[in-house]
Amino acid sequence: MKLNKRYDSEYIEWLGGLKNRIKNTQIKAALSANREIIELY
């Protein structure tokens, strides 16, 4: 049972990091797109 809890907590930590990386990448993409749109004007 302890082994499963450890893996569960590691998985939750890994998943949280993955979500953060996805969110950061989305923000960077949005900023880049906005910068390109502004340059068109």
PyMOL Python script that loads the backbone (N, CA, C, O; Angstrom):
from pymol import cmd

cmd.read_pdbstr("""\
ATOM      1  N   MET A   1       0.823  -1.203   0.000  1.00  0.00           N
ATOM      2  CA  MET A   1       0.000   0.000   0.000  1.00  0.00           C
ATOM      3  C   MET A   1       0.863   1.262   0.000  1.00  0.00           C
ATOM      4  O   MET A   1       0.553   2.226  -0.699  1.00  0.00           O
ATOM      5  N   LYS A   2       1.942   1.257   0.781  1.00  0.00           N
ATOM      6  CA  LYS A   2       2.817   2.427   0.807  1.00  0.00           C
ATOM      7  C   LYS A   2       3.423   2.688  -0.565  1.00  0.00           C
ATOM      8  O   LYS A   2       3.584   3.837  -0.974  1.00  0.00           O
ATOM      9  N   LEU A   3       3.759   1.611  -1.272  1.00  0.00           N
ATOM     10  CA  LEU A   3       4.363   1.746  -2.587  1.00  0.00           C
ATOM     11  C   LEU A   3       3.404   2.468  -3.531  1.00  0.00           C
ATOM     12  O   LEU A   3       3.829   3.344  -4.284  1.00  0.00           O
ATOM     13  N   ASN A   4       2.140   2.121  -3.503  1.00  0.00           N
ATOM     14  CA  ASN A   4       1.150   2.780  -4.359  1.00  0.00           C
ATOM     15  C   ASN A   4       1.000   4.248  -4.015  1.00  0.00           C
ATOM     16  O   ASN A   4       0.868   5.082  -4.911  1.00  0.00           O
ATOM     17  N   LYS A   5       1.019   4.576  -2.736  1.00  0.00           N
ATOM     18  CA  LYS A   5       0.891   5.979  -2.327  1.00  0.00           C
ATOM     19  C   LYS A   5       2.080   6.791  -2.819  1.00  0.00           C
ATOM     20  O   LYS A   5       1.929   7.938  -3.240  1.00  0.00           O
ATOM     21  N   ARG A   6       3.265   6.188  -2.763  1.00  0.00           N
ATOM     22  CA  ARG A   6       4.456   6.893  -3.237  1.00  0.00           C
ATOM     23  C   ARG A   6       4.345   7.148  -4.733  1.00  0.00           C
ATOM     24  O   ARG A   6       4.610   8.256  -5.199  1.00  0.00           O
ATOM     25  N   TYR A   7       3.956   6.130  -5.481  1.00  0.00           N
ATOM     26  CA  TYR A   7       3.817   6.308  -6.921  1.00  0.00           C
ATOM     27  C   TYR A   7       2.696   7.299  -7.243  1.00  0.00           C
ATOM     28  O   TYR A   7       2.808   8.083  -8.185  1.00  0.00           O
ATOM     29  N   ASP A   8       1.631   7.261  -6.468  1.00  0.00           N
ATOM     30  CA  ASP A   8       0.544   8.210  -6.672  1.00  0.00           C
ATOM     31  C   ASP A   8       1.032   9.637  -6.461  1.00  0.00           C
ATOM     32  O   ASP A   8       0.712  10.521  -7.256  1.00  0.00           O
ATOM     33  N   SER A   9       1.798   9.873  -5.409  1.00  0.00           N
ATOM     34  CA  SER A   9       2.277  11.228  -5.148  1.00  0.00           C
ATOM     35  C   SER A   9       3.297  11.653  -6.199  1.00  0.00           C
ATOM     36  O   SER A   9       3.323  12.818  -6.595  1.00  0.00           O
ATOM     37  N   GLU A  10       4.140  10.723  -6.658  1.00  0.00           N
ATOM     38  CA  GLU A  10       5.084  11.053  -7.725  1.00  0.00           C
ATOM     39  C   GLU A  10       4.347  11.382  -9.015  1.00  0.00           C
ATOM     40  O   GLU A  10       4.714  12.312  -9.733  1.00  0.00           O
ATOM     41  N   TYR A  11       3.304  10.608  -9.303  1.00  0.00           N
ATOM     42  CA  TYR A  11       2.519  10.846 -10.509  1.00  0.00           C
ATOM     43  C   TYR A  11       1.809  12.200 -10.431  1.00  0.00           C
ATOM     44  O   TYR A  11       1.785  12.946 -11.409  1.00  0.00           O
ATOM     45  N   ILE A  12       1.247  12.508  -9.297  1.00  0.00           N
ATOM     46  CA  ILE A  12       0.558  13.790  -9.120  1.00  0.00           C
ATOM     47  C   ILE A  12       1.543  14.943  -9.292  1.00  0.00           C
ATOM     48  O   ILE A  12       1.220  15.952  -9.919  1.00  0.00           O
ATOM     49  N   GLU A  13       2.744  14.792  -8.736  1.00  0.00           N
ATOM     50  CA  GLU A  13       3.772  15.824  -8.882  1.00  0.00           C
ATOM     51  C   GLU A  13       4.183  15.962 -10.349  1.00  0.00           C
ATOM     52  O   GLU A  13       4.315  17.075 -10.859  1.00  0.00           O
ATOM     53  N   TRP A  14       4.384  14.825 -11.024  1.00  0.00           N
ATOM     54  CA  TRP A  14       4.765  14.838 -12.436  1.00  0.00           C
ATOM     55  C   TRP A  14       3.668  15.487 -13.282  1.00  0.00           C
ATOM     56  O   TRP A  14       3.952  16.303 -14.159  1.00  0.00           O
ATOM     57  N   LEU A  15       2.421  15.120 -13.013  1.00  0.00           N
ATOM     58  CA  LEU A  15       1.293  15.665 -13.759  1.00  0.00           C
ATOM     59  C   LEU A  15       1.174  17.174 -13.541  1.00  0.00           C
ATOM     60  O   LEU A  15       0.883  17.910 -14.483  1.00  0.00           O
ATOM     61  N   GLY A  16       1.394  17.636 -12.326  1.00  0.00           N
ATOM     62  CA  GLY A  16       1.371  19.076 -12.047  1.00  0.00           C
ATOM     63  C   GLY A  16       2.444  19.812 -12.829  1.00  0.00           C
ATOM     64  O   GLY A  16       2.195  20.890 -13.369  1.00  0.00           O
ATOM     65  N   GLY A  17       3.640  19.233 -12.893  1.00  0.00           N
ATOM     66  CA  GLY A  17       4.719  19.840 -13.673  1.00  0.00           C
ATOM     67  C   GLY A  17       4.389  19.879 -15.148  1.00  0.00           C
ATOM     68  O   GLY A  17       4.680  20.861 -15.831  1.00  0.00           O
ATOM     69  N   LEU A  18       3.786  18.821 -15.638  1.00  0.00           N
ATOM     70  CA  LEU A  18       3.382  18.766 -17.047  1.00  0.00           C
ATOM     71  C   LEU A  18       2.344  19.840 -17.357  1.00  0.00           C
ATOM     72  O   LEU A  18       2.431  20.519 -18.380  1.00  0.00           O
ATOM     73  N   LYS A  19       1.377  19.989 -16.482  1.00  0.00           N
ATOM     74  CA  LYS A  19       0.350  21.024 -16.670  1.00  0.00           C
ATOM     75  C   LYS A  19       0.972  22.415 -16.688  1.00  0.00           C
ATOM     76  O   LYS A  19       0.583  23.265 -17.489  1.00  0.00           O
ATOM     77  N   ASN A  20       1.939  22.645 -15.804  1.00  0.00           N
ATOM     78  CA  ASN A  20       2.619  23.946 -15.772  1.00  0.00           C
ATOM     79  C   ASN A  20       3.373  24.208 -17.066  1.00  0.00           C
ATOM     80  O   ASN A  20       3.332  25.317 -17.598  1.00  0.00           O
ATOM     81  N   ARG A  21       4.070  23.180 -17.578  1.00  0.00           N
ATOM     82  CA  ARG A  21       4.813  23.352 -18.825  1.00  0.00           C
ATOM     83  C   ARG A  21       3.877  23.620 -19.990  1.00  0.00           C
ATOM     84  O   ARG A  21       4.184  24.441 -20.854  1.00  0.00           O
ATOM     85  N   ILE A  22       2.741  22.940 -20.024  1.00  0.00           N
ATOM     86  CA  ILE A  22       1.763  23.168 -21.087  1.00  0.00           C
ATOM     87  C   ILE A  22       1.225  24.588 -21.015  1.00  0.00           C
ATOM     88  O   ILE A  22       1.135  25.274 -22.033  1.00  0.00           O
ATOM     89  N   LYS A  23       0.867  25.030 -19.817  1.00  0.00           N
ATOM     90  CA  LYS A  23       0.332  26.380 -19.630  1.00  0.00           C
ATOM     91  C   LYS A  23       1.358  27.435 -20.050  1.00  0.00           C
ATOM     92  O   LYS A  23       1.016  28.396 -20.738  1.00  0.00           O
ATOM     93  N   ASN A  24       2.621  27.255 -19.634  1.00  0.00           N
ATOM     94  CA  ASN A  24       3.672  28.203 -20.005  1.00  0.00           C
ATOM     95  C   ASN A  24       3.875  28.250 -21.513  1.00  0.00           C
ATOM     96  O   ASN A  24       4.081  29.324 -22.079  1.00  0.00           O
ATOM     97  N   THR A  25       3.818  27.101 -22.162  1.00  0.00           N
ATOM     98  CA  THR A  25       3.976  27.047 -23.613  1.00  0.00           C
ATOM     99  C   THR A  25       2.807  27.740 -24.311  1.00  0.00           C
ATOM    100  O   THR A  25       3.003  28.439 -25.305  1.00  0.00           O
ATOM    101  N   GLN A  26       1.606  27.551 -23.798  1.00  0.00           N
ATOM    102  CA  GLN A  26       0.444  28.227 -24.366  1.00  0.00           C
ATOM    103  C   GLN A  26       0.570  29.740 -24.244  1.00  0.00           C
ATOM    104  O   GLN A  26       0.238  30.469 -25.178  1.00  0.00           O
ATOM    105  N   ILE A  27       1.041  30.209 -23.113  1.00  0.00           N
ATOM    106  CA  ILE A  27       1.217  31.649 -22.899  1.00  0.00           C
ATOM    107  C   ILE A  27       2.267  32.198 -23.852  1.00  0.00           C
ATOM    108  O   ILE A  27       2.072  33.253 -24.456  1.00  0.00           O
ATOM    109  N   LYS A  28       3.390  31.479 -23.988  1.00  0.00           N
ATOM    110  CA  LYS A  28       4.442  31.928 -24.902  1.00  0.00           C
ATOM    111  C   LYS A  28       3.924  31.979 -26.334  1.00  0.00           C
ATOM    112  O   LYS A  28       4.244  32.914 -27.069  1.00  0.00           O
ATOM    113  N   ALA A  29       3.135  30.997 -26.742  1.00  0.00           N
ATOM    114  CA  ALA A  29       2.586  30.976 -28.098  1.00  0.00           C
ATOM    115  C   ALA A  29       1.635  32.150 -28.311  1.00  0.00           C
ATOM    116  O   ALA A  29       1.658  32.787 -29.364  1.00  0.00           O
ATOM    117  N   ALA A  30       0.805  32.434 -27.318  1.00  0.00           N
ATOM    118  CA  ALA A  30      -0.135  33.553 -27.431  1.00  0.00           C
ATOM    119  C   ALA A  30       0.615  34.877 -27.524  1.00  0.00           C
ATOM    120  O   ALA A  30       0.249  35.743 -28.318  1.00  0.00           O
ATOM    121  N   LEU A  31       1.650  35.038 -26.726  1.00  0.00           N
ATOM    122  CA  LEU A  31       2.439  36.271 -26.767  1.00  0.00           C
ATOM    123  C   LEU A  31       3.138  36.425 -28.118  1.00  0.00           C
ATOM    124  O   LEU A  31       3.190  37.526 -28.667  1.00  0.00           O
ATOM    125  N   SER A  32       3.669  35.344 -28.647  1.00  0.00           N
ATOM    126  CA  SER A  32       4.323  35.398 -29.954  1.00  0.00           C
ATOM    127  C   SER A  32       3.329  35.753 -31.045  1.00  0.00           C
ATOM    128  O   SER A  32       3.629  36.563 -31.922  1.00  0.00           O
ATOM    129  N   ALA A  33       2.150  35.154 -30.999  1.00  0.00           N
ATOM    130  CA  ALA A  33       1.121  35.448 -32.001  1.00  0.00           C
ATOM    131  C   ALA A  33       0.697  36.907 -31.897  1.00  0.00           C
ATOM    132  O   ALA A  33       0.546  37.581 -32.916  1.00  0.00           O
ATOM    133  N   ASN A  34       0.504  37.396 -30.690  1.00  0.00           N
ATOM    134  CA  ASN A  34       0.117  38.800 -30.510  1.00  0.00           C
ATOM    135  C   ASN A  34       1.193  39.743 -31.030  1.00  0.00           C
ATOM    136  O   ASN A  34       0.890  40.759 -31.656  1.00  0.00           O
ATOM    137  N   ARG A  35       2.451  39.401 -30.768  1.00  0.00           N
ATOM    138  CA  ARG A  35       3.558  40.228 -31.240  1.00  0.00           C
ATOM    139  C   ARG A  35       3.559  40.293 -32.771  1.00  0.00           C
ATOM    140  O   ARG A  35       3.764  41.361 -33.347  1.00  0.00           O
ATOM    141  N   GLU A  36       3.335  39.171 -33.416  1.00  0.00           N
ATOM    142  CA  GLU A  36       3.303  39.136 -34.888  1.00  0.00           C
ATOM    143  C   GLU A  36       2.125  39.946 -35.432  1.00  0.00           C
ATOM    144  O   GLU A  36       2.266  40.655 -36.428  1.00  0.00           O
ATOM    145  N   ILE A  37       0.984  39.844 -34.789  1.00  0.00           N
ATOM    146  CA  ILE A  37      -0.200  40.592 -35.238  1.00  0.00           C
ATOM    147  C   ILE A  37       0.050  42.101 -35.094  1.00  0.00           C
ATOM    148  O   ILE A  37      -0.301  42.884 -35.976  1.00  0.00           O
ATOM    149  N   ILE A  38       0.659  42.493 -33.975  1.00  0.00           N
ATOM    150  CA  ILE A  38       0.959  43.925 -33.761  1.00  0.00           C
ATOM    151  C   ILE A  38       1.925  44.423 -34.820  1.00  0.00           C
ATOM    152  O   ILE A  38       1.781  45.546 -35.302  1.00  0.00           O
ATOM    153  N   GLU A  39       2.910  43.611 -35.192  1.00  0.00           N
ATOM    154  CA  GLU A  39       3.875  44.034 -36.197  1.00  0.00           C
ATOM    155  C   GLU A  39       3.232  44.224 -37.571  1.00  0.00           C
ATOM    156  O   GLU A  39       3.743  44.979 -38.399  1.00  0.00           O
ATOM    157  N   LEU A  40       2.131  43.550 -37.808  1.00  0.00           N
ATOM    158  CA  LEU A  40       1.441  43.700 -39.102  1.00  0.00           C
ATOM    159  C   LEU A  40       0.805  45.091 -39.240  1.00  0.00           C
ATOM    160  O   LEU A  40       0.593  45.564 -40.356  1.00  0.00           O
ATOM    161  N   TYR A  41       0.507  45.734 -38.135  1.00  0.00           N
ATOM    162  CA  TYR A  41      -0.155  47.025 -38.176  1.00  0.00           C
ATOM    163  C   TYR A  41       0.791  48.139 -38.314  1.00  0.00           C
ATOM    164  O   TYR A  41       0.378  49.298 -38.363  1.00  0.00           O
TER     165      TYR A  41
END
""", "prot")
cmd.dss("prot")
cmd.show_as("cartoon", "prot")
cmd.util.cbc("prot")
cmd.orient("prot")
